[in-house]
Amino acid sequence: ANGYYHYRWNKCIYGSRDFSDMVYIDSYSFNKDVDIQFNSTVGEFVGYTAHGVYNADLWNKDTTGLQQERAEVERYCKYNAEIRQSAIADKT
């Protein structure tokens, strides 16, 4: 009945076959509202609520964590997209 809902949603968006336009988005939401988001095109966290702005400021000062987040477009997105793309292309 009454409660709070927090979730994290990572997504990779691309349109080209060579993945050159790949974008990694890492969103944190609370009760259906995006609180804070990392976008690989921007390269840092952006807060959308007072709490999100506070956390974005802290998280953007963590250079190690920020570098790891920036690397996800290569490590997570492109790696998995290549596997899925070859599986699809091999079937056609």
Summary of the structure (lengths in Angstrom):
residues: 92
radius of gyration: 15.7
end to end distance: 47.6
largest distance: 48.8
contacts: 237
relative contact order: 0.16
helix: 45%
strand: 29%
